[in-house]
């Protein structure tokens, strides 16, 4: 199906056309990719309905496909985290987002997206000034769009195997 000889982009297009069974996950689509290639790939593709993961060797995998249960659970978590805002539609102190890019806590400048992120509102914590160039393995204090870094990251693993899910959560816990 996918091949080491093809580009990350090409392997993803093959997987999109031929892949339909959750039992075949995780599916490797990239091998030892450069960080710039991975970042460019994620900026061109929305992660829905796919969830991606990158291991320490910069191999790229499709680890999950969003289904009804996954989507409804993410929406329920969003509603629950929004409840303390008291129905305020704008400038609320707690802001909730789905599938936004964050730099992985284990450093290296690799981007990742969790299912639900909970942020302090910019009325509570203002946007940070532009950052200086990052040193190796330093994590910036903001997400990829310049918002204050999320304080709660929720990962929903409806079809992923437990060891994969456990490793991903351990990476987020390093903050």
N, C-alpha and C positions, 0 to 999 in steps of 0.2 A: 504494500500500500504506500507507505512513505519510504523515503530513501535518504541515506547520508549524503548522497551525491547531489541532491536537489536543494535549492535554497529554502529557507524557513517559509518564505511567502508561498512558494510553489507547493511545498508539503502541506501547508494549511489549506490551500485551494483543493488539493486532492482529498484531504480528510473531510472537508466540507461537503464535497460531492458524493463521496462513497461511504462515509461513516454515519451510522444511525443507531448503533447498539451500545448502550451504556456499559454492558458487561466487558467490552473491549478496552475500557479505560484503566489506567492512564495510557494515552497514545503519544508516543514521542514524535515530534514534528521538527525538531531542531537539535543539532549536535554541536557542542562547543562553539556557540555563536558569540560574536563580539557584542559587548554591551550596547554599542551604538546601533547594531542591527536589531537587537531585541527591543530597544526603546523605540526605534522607528516603526517596527512591526506593531507594537502596542498602540502607538499613536495613530496608525492607519486603520486599525480594526477595533471596533467596540467589542468588549468581551462577551456580551450577551449574544447567543445563549450558551457560549462556551466559557469555561474557567480555565486559566492557564497557570502553570507553575514552572519555576526555573530552579534546577538543583545547583549545587555548589560548583559543578563543572560547566555551568552555563548551557545545559541541555534543556530544551523547552518541551513541555508536555501539555496536552489537553487533559485535564484531570476530572472534569465534570461538565455535564450539559445541564443547563437550567431547565427544570421541568415545572409542572404545576405546583408540586409540594414545595420545592425549593423557592419558587417565586412567592407563593403565599406566605411562607415562613419569613422571608425577608421583609415583606410588606407588614406583617404582624409586628416584627421587631421594630420597624420604623414607627408604627403607630404607638407602640409602648414607650419608646424613647421620647417621642414628641408629646406624650401626655402631660408632663410637668410644665409645658409651655402654656397651658391653659387656653388653647385655641387661638393664640396670637399668631396672625398670618405672616408678619414681617418682623425682622430684627429681634427674633426671640433668642433667649439666652442659651438654649440648647438647639443645635442644628444637626439634622440627620441627613445623610446622603447614602446613595447606593453606587457601588462599583466605581469609585473615584480613585485616581492613581495616587499612591504613596510610595515613598522610597522604603525599601525593605530595611528593617531594623538591623540586619546583620551586615549592613554597609555595602560598599562597592558601587553605590549609585544605581542599583537595579530597582526598577519600578515594579509594583505589585498592586493589586486591587482586592480588597476584601468585599464581602457582600453588603455589609451595612457598616457605616462609620458614624461615630457620634463626636461632634466638634463643640468646643465652646463657641458661642456666637461672637462675631467680630465686635459687637457692642460691649462684650465682657473682656475679651482679649483682642486688642487691635492687631491688624496685620503686621507682620514683622518687616523690618527694612530689608532691602535686597541683601542677599548673603554674599559673602566673599567666596572665592573659588574653594571647593571642598578639598580637604586633605583625604588621602586614601582611607576608606572605611569610615568616614565621618557621616553621620546622618543629619540632614538638614532639619530645622525645626518646623518645616512647613510641608504641605503636600505639593504635588507637582504644579498646582495652580497658584501657589503662594498663600493659601489659607493656613491658619494655625493648625498644627498637626492634630489629627484625631486622637482623642483620649481613649476611646473604646473601639475596638475592631471586632466585628462579628463575622465568623466564617460558618457557612452552612454547608454541611457535607452529607447530602442525602444519598449519594451513591459512591462516594470515595471510601476507600478502605481506611480503617482506623489508624494504622501506622502513618499513612500519608497525611492525614488530618492532624494527628498528634505532632508531627514534625513541623507542619506549617504553623500551628498555634505556638509551639515553642519558639519559633523565629520571632513571632509578634511579641512574645513575652519578654524578649531581651531589652525592651525599651527601658 
